[in-house]
Amino acid sequence: MKMLKSTLAVVTAATVLGISGMAQAGATLDAVQKKGFVQCGVSDGLPGFSVPDAKGTIVGIDADVCRAVAAAVFGDATKVKFSQLNAKERFTALQSGEVDVLSRNTTWTSSRDAGMGLVFAGVTYYDGIGFLVNKKLGVSSAKELDGATICIQAGTTTELNVSDYFRANGLKYTPITFDTSDESAKSLESGRCDVLTSDKSQLYAQRSKLAAPADYVVLPETISKEPLGPVVRKGDEEWFSIVKWTLFAMLNAEEMGITSKNVEAEAKATKNPDVARMLGADGEYGKDLKLPKDWVVQIVKQVGNYGEVFEKNLGKETPLQIDRGLNALWNNGGIQYAPPVR
C-alpha cells in the first residue's frame, strides 16, 4: 500500500530530517555494522509480503529482501530485526532513523522520491490497484460499481487513484476508510462495504485470510501503476547502493540460473565469466560496495534468488497463488530486469 500526506506534512517531515535523521546520512553502513543488525521496516501484517508465521517469525518477500541485505553485509541473513509499521507511520520511521530500510509494499512515486528525503532502491514487485468483491454482488467489472460503498485503507495513494478512476468513468461511490488493511477486509466480510480496494497483491493476501475465500473475486481491471520496492534515506549513496544491488543480485542470479542449491558449486567451478564476477570467483565485485567477495553467494545461499523468493512467498504453491505476470524476468515475458555486473 502507499501513503500520500499533505504538502505541509511532507515539508515538516523534511525540516525535521534536516535537523535529526539526515544528520546520519552517509553513515548508515557504519551504524548497521556497529550495532550488528539491519533494522527493517515492514508491514503490520500482509501475507506474502511480511507477516508473522505460527512461530512469530516475520516471513514474506519484503522481509526476505531485508534478510538478503543482512546476508550481504554480515554474511548472515538472520542479523535483521523487524519493525511492523502501518501506512501512516512507515515514512516517519525511516526519516527519523528508527529503521535502516523500509521494505513494506510501498509504491515508488514522484512525490515520495523527490519531496520526502527518501529514495527508492528498485522494484520488488510490480503491482496495480484493483477491486475485491463478494461474488453475490453479481458484478464482473469495476465499471459496474456505480453507487458502491468501498473500503479503503487511510493514508494511501489508493484513495486518490480510486477517486480519479470513478470520476473519469462517470461513476459515484461512497468511501469508508480504515487505518489497517485487516479492518478494511473485515468490513468487506461483514457487509459494511460492497468492495475492498487496494493493490491487487494485497487483495489476494486479504482474500486468503477470509473465512470463505472462494466466495470472493478480484475484478479484472487494474487502474494504476504500483511499483513496490525498498526505500532508504536520501543522502547516503553508500547504503543506497548496497540495498539496490542486493535486489539486483537476486534478479541477476535467477537470470543466470544460480539458485540456493547450486550457488556454492557454481562459485567454485563456473566457466561463465559473468557468473564468476558476480559470485566473487573473479575480480572484486564487492569492493566498491564495501562488501565481502562472496556477498552474492551468501544472499542466494541463505535467502534465494528472486524467483525462489517469489515462489516461496507468493507463487502457485502458496495460499495467494499469484502468477509471476509482470514480475517474470524480462526474457520470460515479464519486465523484471537488473543491470549487468560489470
VEXTORDO-741405 format. One record per residue (C-alpha): residue in three letters; x, y, z; residue number from 1. Coordinates in Angstrom, 2 decimals. Example, Ala and Ser with C-alpha at 12.3 -4.5 7.8 and 13.67 -1.06 7.14 Angstrom:
REM residues 2
<Ala,<12.30,-4.50,7.80>,1>,
<Ser,<13.67,-1.06,7.14>,2>,
***
This chain:
REM residues 342
<Met,<0.00,0.00,0.00>,1>,
<Lys,<1.00,3.61,-0.39>,2>,
<Met,<0.68,6.85,1.54>,3>,
<Leu,<0.03,10.41,0.41>,4>,
<Lys,<0.38,13.14,3.01>,5>,
<Ser,<-0.31,16.84,2.57>,6>,
<Thr,<2.44,19.09,1.27>,7>,
<Leu,<2.66,20.68,4.70>,8>,
<Ala,<3.26,17.30,6.36>,9>,
<Val,<5.98,16.45,3.87>,10>,
<Val,<7.70,19.79,4.33>,11>,
<Thr,<7.50,19.45,8.09>,12>,
<Ala,<8.99,15.96,7.95>,13>,
<Ala,<11.76,17.14,5.65>,14>,
<Thr,<12.54,20.01,8.02>,15>,
<Val,<12.80,17.64,10.94>,16>,
<Leu,<15.03,15.42,8.87>,17>,
<Gly,<17.40,18.27,8.24>,18>,
<Ile,<17.90,18.57,11.98>,19>,
<Ser,<17.88,14.93,13.05>,20>,
<Gly,<17.59,11.89,10.75>,21>,
<Met,<19.51,13.31,7.80>,22>,
<Ala,<22.42,14.13,10.07>,23>,
<Gln,<23.14,10.41,9.93>,24>,
<Ala,<23.16,10.28,6.11>,25>,
<Gly,<26.36,8.79,4.77>,26>,
<Ala,<26.95,6.65,7.83>,27>,
<Thr,<24.19,4.03,7.73>,28>,
<Leu,<26.51,1.14,6.89>,29>,
<Asp,<28.85,2.07,9.74>,30>,
<Ala,<25.92,2.31,12.16>,31>,
<Val,<24.48,-1.02,10.99>,32>,
<Gln,<27.82,-2.77,11.36>,33>,
<Lys,<28.35,-1.27,14.79>,34>,
<Lys,<25.02,-2.43,16.20>,35>,
<Gly,<25.30,-5.80,14.43>,36>,
<Phe,<21.98,-6.00,12.59>,37>,
<Val,<19.75,-4.34,9.98>,38>,
<Gln,<16.59,-2.72,11.34>,39>,
<Cys,<13.93,-3.25,8.70>,40>,
<Gly,<10.51,-1.61,8.49>,41>,
<Val,<7.80,-3.98,7.23>,42>,
<Ser,<4.00,-4.04,7.11>,43>,
<Asp,<1.76,-4.63,10.08>,44>,
<Gly,<0.70,-7.98,8.65>,45>,
<Leu,<0.36,-8.66,4.90>,46>,
<Pro,<0.54,-12.34,3.83>,47>,
<Gly,<3.14,-12.96,1.17>,48>,
<Phe,<4.97,-9.73,1.88>,49>,
<Ser,<5.58,-9.53,5.62>,50>,
<Val,<3.55,-11.28,8.29>,51>,
<Pro,<4.35,-13.28,11.45>,52>,
<Asp,<4.16,-17.05,10.96>,53>,
<Ala,<2.95,-19.52,13.59>,54>,
<Lys,<6.26,-19.15,15.44>,55>,
<Gly,<6.21,-15.35,15.31>,56>,
<Thr,<8.89,-15.12,12.62>,57>,
<Ile,<8.28,-12.39,10.03>,58>,
<Val,<8.02,-14.04,6.60>,59>,
<Gly,<7.33,-12.72,3.10>,60>,
<Ile,<9.04,-11.29,0.05>,61>,
<Asp,<9.58,-7.87,1.66>,62>,
<Ala,<11.07,-9.48,4.76>,63>,
<Asp,<13.35,-11.61,2.57>,64>,
<Val,<14.72,-8.50,0.85>,65>,
<Cys,<15.86,-7.32,4.28>,66>,
<Arg,<17.34,-10.73,5.07>,67>,
<Ala,<19.23,-10.50,1.79>,68>,
<Val,<20.68,-7.13,2.83>,69>,
<Ala,<21.79,-8.68,6.13>,70>,
<Ala,<23.36,-11.60,4.25>,71>,
<Ala,<25.25,-9.15,2.04>,72>,
<Val,<26.52,-7.01,4.91>,73>,
<Phe,<27.16,-9.64,7.59>,74>,
<Gly,<27.21,-12.93,5.71>,75>,
<Asp,<24.29,-13.87,7.98>,76>,
<Ala,<20.67,-13.42,6.89>,77>,
<Thr,<19.46,-13.73,10.50>,78>,
<Lys,<21.09,-10.45,11.52>,79>,
<Val,<17.95,-8.43,10.92>,80>,
<Lys,<15.27,-7.07,13.22>,81>,
<Phe,<11.80,-6.07,12.06>,82>,
<Ser,<9.61,-3.10,12.93>,83>,
<Gln,<5.98,-3.64,11.95>,84>,
<Leu,<4.60,-0.33,10.67>,85>,
<Asn,<1.22,0.80,9.39>,86>,
<Ala,<0.82,3.01,6.32>,87>,
<Lys,<0.69,6.23,8.31>,88>,
<Glu,<3.86,5.72,10.34>,89>,
<Arg,<6.18,3.99,7.86>,90>,
<Phe,<7.84,7.05,6.30>,91>,
<Thr,<8.38,8.81,9.61>,92>,
<Ala,<10.08,5.69,10.96>,93>,
<Leu,<12.54,5.75,8.06>,94>,
<Gln,<13.05,9.51,8.08>,95>,
<Ser,<13.80,9.56,11.81>,96>,
<Gly,<16.31,6.73,11.64>,97>,
<Glu,<14.13,4.27,13.55>,98>,
<Val,<14.65,1.82,10.66>,99>,
<Asp,<17.58,1.46,8.24>,100>,
<Val,<15.47,0.37,5.29>,101>,
<Leu,<11.75,0.32,4.60>,102>,
<Ser,<10.65,-2.83,2.75>,103>,
<Arg,<6.92,-2.54,3.11>,104>,
<Asn,<4.86,-2.93,-0.11>,105>,
<Thr,<5.41,0.78,-0.75>,106>,
<Thr,<4.78,2.44,-4.12>,107>,
<Trp,<7.51,4.40,-5.86>,108>,
<Thr,<6.05,7.80,-6.79>,109>,
<Ser,<7.49,11.15,-7.83>,110>,
<Ser,<6.46,12.96,-4.66>,111>,
<Arg,<7.99,10.34,-2.40>,112>,
<Asp,<11.18,10.13,-4.43>,113>,
<Ala,<11.63,13.90,-4.66>,114>,
<Gly,<9.95,15.53,-1.70>,115>,
<Met,<10.31,13.35,1.38>,116>,
<Gly,<14.06,12.94,1.83>,117>,
<Leu,<13.77,9.32,0.65>,118>,
<Val,<14.93,7.30,-2.35>,119>,
<Phe,<13.66,4.01,-3.79>,120>,
<Ala,<16.25,1.31,-4.40>,121>,
<Gly,<14.38,-0.68,-7.03>,122>,
<Val,<11.17,-2.62,-7.63>,123>,
<Thr,<10.50,-5.79,-5.68>,124>,
<Tyr,<7.01,-6.27,-7.10>,125>,
<Tyr,<5.13,-4.60,-9.98>,126>,
<Asp,<1.55,-4.14,-8.85>,127>,
<Gly,<-1.62,-2.14,-9.51>,128>,
<Ile,<-4.83,-1.20,-7.72>,129>,
<Gly,<-7.83,-3.47,-8.14>,130>,
<Phe,<-11.16,-4.36,-6.54>,131>,
<Leu,<-12.24,-7.36,-4.44>,132>,
<Val,<-15.95,-8.18,-4.27>,133>,
<Asn,<-18.21,-10.92,-2.99>,134>,
<Lys,<-19.48,-12.99,-5.90>,135>,
<Lys,<-23.04,-12.50,-4.68>,136>,
<Leu,<-22.74,-8.82,-5.65>,137>,
<Gly,<-23.11,-10.06,-9.22>,138>,
<Val,<-20.56,-7.81,-10.94>,139>,
<Ser,<-17.76,-8.78,-13.31>,140>,
<Ser,<-16.20,-5.37,-13.98>,141>,
<Ala,<-15.21,-2.30,-12.00>,142>,
<Lys,<-17.36,-0.26,-14.36>,143>,
<Glu,<-20.42,-1.91,-12.80>,144>,
<Leu,<-19.63,-0.44,-9.36>,145>,
<Asp,<-21.68,2.75,-9.70>,146>,
<Gly,<-23.09,3.64,-6.27>,147>,
<Ala,<-20.96,1.10,-4.41>,148>,
<Thr,<-19.62,1.52,-0.88>,149>,
<Ile,<-15.87,0.99,-0.97>,150>,
<Cys,<-13.49,0.13,1.88>,151>,
<Ile,<-10.11,1.88,1.55>,152>,
<Gln,<-7.07,1.98,3.83>,153>,
<Ala,<-6.48,5.53,5.04>,154>,
<Gly,<-3.31,7.42,4.18>,155>,
<Thr,<-2.66,5.63,0.90>,156>,
<Thr,<-2.43,6.59,-2.76>,157>,
<Thr,<-5.38,4.26,-3.29>,158>,
<Glu,<-7.73,7.00,-2.12>,159>,
<Leu,<-6.69,9.38,-4.90>,160>,
<Asn,<-6.44,6.69,-7.59>,161>,
<Val,<-9.93,5.36,-6.88>,162>,
<Ser,<-11.36,8.88,-6.85>,163>,
<Asp,<-9.74,9.60,-10.22>,164>,
<Tyr,<-10.97,6.32,-11.73>,165>,
<Phe,<-14.58,6.80,-10.66>,166>,
<Arg,<-14.64,10.41,-11.77>,167>,
<Ala,<-13.09,9.57,-15.16>,168>,
<Asn,<-15.73,6.87,-15.73>,169>,
<Gly,<-18.70,8.93,-14.53>,170>,
<Leu,<-19.34,6.67,-11.54>,171>,
<Lys,<-20.30,7.51,-7.96>,172>,
<Tyr,<-19.17,5.72,-4.81>,173>,
<Thr,<-19.09,6.08,-1.03>,174>,
<Pro,<-15.66,5.60,0.58>,175>,
<Ile,<-15.19,4.16,4.07>,176>,
<Thr,<-11.62,4.48,5.33>,177>,
<Phe,<-9.78,2.38,7.91>,178>,
<Asp,<-6.33,2.60,9.47>,179>,
<Thr,<-5.33,-1.00,8.72>,180>,
<Ser,<-5.86,-3.40,5.85>,181>,
<Asp,<-7.29,-6.03,8.22>,182>,
<Glu,<-10.02,-3.63,9.32>,183>,
<Ser,<-10.89,-2.97,5.69>,184>,
<Ala,<-11.10,-6.69,4.89>,185>,
<Lys,<-13.26,-7.44,7.92>,186>,
<Ser,<-15.66,-4.70,6.86>,187>,
<Leu,<-16.00,-6.27,3.42>,188>,
<Glu,<-16.64,-9.65,5.00>,189>,
<Ser,<-19.28,-8.25,7.36>,190>,
<Gly,<-21.09,-6.50,4.53>,191>,
<Arg,<-20.38,-2.99,5.74>,192>,
<Cys,<-18.98,-2.22,2.30>,193>,
<Asp,<-19.57,-3.72,-1.14>,194>,
<Val,<-15.98,-3.55,-2.35>,195>,
<Leu,<-12.45,-3.66,-0.95>,196>,
<Thr,<-9.86,-1.76,-2.97>,197>,
<Ser,<-6.08,-1.93,-2.68>,198>,
<Asp,<-3.04,-3.20,-4.57>,199>,
<Lys,<-4.02,-6.46,-6.22>,200>,
<Ser,<-1.32,-8.33,-4.32>,201>,
<Gln,<-2.86,-7.13,-1.08>,202>,
<Leu,<-6.33,-8.13,-2.25>,203>,
<Tyr,<-5.13,-11.70,-2.87>,204>,
<Ala,<-3.47,-11.67,0.54>,205>,
<Gln,<-6.56,-10.39,2.35>,206>,
<Arg,<-8.82,-12.81,0.47>,207>,
<Ser,<-6.69,-15.71,1.71>,208>,
<Lys,<-7.48,-14.69,5.31>,209>,
<Leu,<-11.27,-14.52,4.88>,210>,
<Ala,<-13.47,-17.28,6.27>,211>,
<Ala,<-14.65,-18.28,2.76>,212>,
<Pro,<-12.04,-17.06,0.24>,213>,
<Ala,<-13.76,-18.82,-2.67>,214>,
<Asp,<-16.78,-16.52,-2.24>,215>,
<Tyr,<-14.74,-13.51,-3.34>,216>,
<Val,<-13.24,-12.49,-6.66>,217>,
<Val,<-10.71,-9.87,-7.77>,218>,
<Leu,<-12.19,-7.94,-10.70>,219>,
<Pro,<-10.10,-7.85,-13.91>,220>,
<Glu,<-9.37,-4.13,-14.03>,221>,
<Thr,<-6.02,-2.74,-12.86>,222>,
<Ile,<-6.47,1.02,-12.51>,223>,
<Ser,<-2.98,2.22,-11.62>,224>,
<Lys,<0.75,1.53,-11.73>,225>,
<Glu,<2.12,0.50,-8.33>,226>,
<Pro,<5.84,-0.39,-8.43>,227>,
<Leu,<6.60,-1.58,-4.90>,228>,
<Gly,<10.13,-1.57,-3.56>,229>,
<Pro,<12.59,-0.92,-0.75>,230>,
<Val,<13.24,2.64,0.40>,231>,
<Val,<16.20,4.30,2.16>,232>,
<Arg,<17.02,7.79,3.33>,233>,
<Lys,<18.32,10.16,0.67>,234>,
<Gly,<21.88,11.42,1.01>,235>,
<Asp,<23.58,8.10,1.82>,236>,
<Glu,<24.73,6.80,-1.56>,237>,
<Glu,<26.78,4.02,0.03>,238>,
<Trp,<23.80,2.42,1.77>,239>,
<Phe,<21.53,3.11,-1.20>,240>,
<Ser,<23.92,1.19,-3.47>,241>,
<Ile,<24.06,-1.80,-1.11>,242>,
<Val,<20.27,-2.13,-0.88>,243>,
<Lys,<19.84,-1.55,-4.63>,244>,
<Trp,<22.47,-4.08,-5.69>,245>,
<Thr,<21.19,-6.63,-3.18>,246>,
<Leu,<17.90,-6.68,-5.06>,247>,
<Phe,<19.72,-6.68,-8.40>,248>,
<Ala,<21.87,-9.61,-7.23>,249>,
<Met,<18.75,-11.68,-6.58>,250>,
<Leu,<17.39,-10.88,-10.05>,251>,
<Asn,<20.68,-11.49,-11.84>,252>,
<Ala,<21.11,-14.77,-10.01>,253>,
<Glu,<17.75,-16.02,-11.28>,254>,
<Glu,<18.58,-14.91,-14.83>,255>,
<Met,<21.90,-16.77,-14.69>,256>,
<Gly,<20.34,-19.93,-13.27>,257>,
<Ile,<22.05,-19.53,-9.90>,258>,
<Thr,<19.93,-20.95,-7.06>,259>,
<Ser,<20.28,-21.59,-3.36>,260>,
<Lys,<21.06,-25.24,-4.21>,261>,
<Asn,<23.84,-24.70,-6.75>,262>,
<Val,<25.38,-21.34,-5.82>,263>,
<Glu,<28.32,-22.71,-3.85>,264>,
<Ala,<29.22,-25.20,-6.58>,265>,
<Glu,<28.94,-22.52,-9.26>,266>,
<Ala,<31.15,-20.17,-7.24>,267>,
<Lys,<33.88,-22.81,-7.24>,268>,
<Ala,<33.63,-24.28,-10.71>,269>,
<Thr,<31.82,-21.94,-13.12>,270>,
<Lys,<33.35,-21.27,-16.54>,271>,
<Asn,<30.96,-18.39,-17.22>,272>,
<Pro,<32.82,-15.08,-16.71>,273>,
<Asp,<29.62,-13.18,-15.80>,274>,
<Val,<28.77,-15.73,-13.11>,275>,
<Ala,<32.37,-15.77,-11.87>,276>,
<Arg,<32.37,-11.98,-11.45>,277>,
<Met,<29.03,-11.92,-9.66>,278>,
<Leu,<29.90,-14.73,-7.26>,279>,
<Gly,<33.34,-13.35,-6.42>,280>,
<Ala,<35.36,-16.06,-8.14>,281>,
<Asp,<36.87,-13.45,-10.48>,282>,
<Gly,<37.63,-9.82,-9.66>,283>,
<Glu,<36.50,-7.85,-6.63>,284>,
<Tyr,<32.80,-7.21,-7.24>,285>,
<Gly,<32.11,-6.43,-3.59>,286>,
<Lys,<34.97,-3.99,-3.05>,287>,
<Asp,<33.23,-0.86,-4.33>,288>,
<Leu,<30.23,-1.67,-2.12>,289>,
<Lys,<32.45,-2.32,0.92>,290>,
<Leu,<31.17,-5.89,0.98>,291>,
<Pro,<32.97,-9.26,1.07>,292>,
<Lys,<33.80,-11.05,-2.19>,293>,
<Asp,<31.18,-13.73,-1.50>,294>,
<Trp,<28.32,-11.36,-0.63>,295>,
<Val,<26.15,-12.54,-3.54>,296>,
<Val,<26.86,-16.17,-2.67>,297>,
<Gln,<25.60,-15.53,0.85>,298>,
<Ile,<22.44,-13.81,-0.41>,299>,
<Val,<21.49,-16.63,-2.75>,300>,
<Lys,<22.59,-19.44,-0.44>,301>,
<Gln,<20.71,-18.15,2.60>,302>,
<Val,<17.72,-16.34,1.07>,303>,
<Gly,<17.44,-17.44,-2.57>,304>,
<Asn,<17.33,-15.81,-5.97>,305>,
<Tyr,<14.37,-13.60,-6.88>,306>,
<Gly,<12.37,-16.44,-8.43>,307>,
<Glu,<12.85,-18.69,-5.41>,308>,
<Val,<11.77,-15.93,-3.04>,309>,
<Phe,<8.73,-15.08,-5.20>,310>,
<Glu,<7.53,-18.68,-5.44>,311>,
<Lys,<8.08,-19.37,-1.74>,312>,
<Asn,<6.05,-16.36,-0.64>,313>,
<Leu,<3.57,-15.54,-3.42>,314>,
<Gly,<3.56,-18.34,-6.00>,315>,
<Lys,<1.25,-21.13,-7.07>,316>,
<Glu,<2.05,-23.35,-4.06>,317>,
<Thr,<1.09,-20.64,-1.55>,318>,
<Pro,<-2.41,-19.59,-0.43>,319>,
<Leu,<-2.07,-16.44,-2.58>,320>,
<Gln,<-1.43,-18.36,-5.84>,321>,
<Ile,<-0.14,-15.29,-7.69>,322>,
<Asp,<1.21,-15.68,-11.23>,323>,
<Arg,<4.60,-14.12,-11.98>,324>,
<Gly,<2.99,-11.93,-14.65>,325>,
<Leu,<4.87,-8.64,-14.93>,326>,
<Asn,<7.22,-9.92,-12.25>,327>,
<Ala,<8.65,-12.59,-14.52>,328>,
<Leu,<12.11,-11.86,-15.87>,329>,
<Trp,<12.41,-9.69,-18.97>,330>,
<Asn,<13.47,-12.71,-21.04>,331>,
<Asn,<10.49,-14.75,-19.88>,332>,
<Gly,<7.55,-12.46,-20.63>,333>,
<Gly,<7.84,-10.06,-17.70>,334>,
<Ile,<9.55,-6.75,-17.01>,335>,
<Gln,<11.82,-7.61,-14.07>,336>,
<Tyr,<15.30,-6.61,-15.13>,337>,
<Ala,<18.58,-5.92,-13.33>,338>,
<Pro,<21.60,-4.02,-14.67>,339>,
<Pro,<24.55,-6.25,-15.53>,340>,
<Val,<27.53,-6.98,-13.30>,341>,
<Arg,<30.46,-5.19,-14.95>,342>,
***
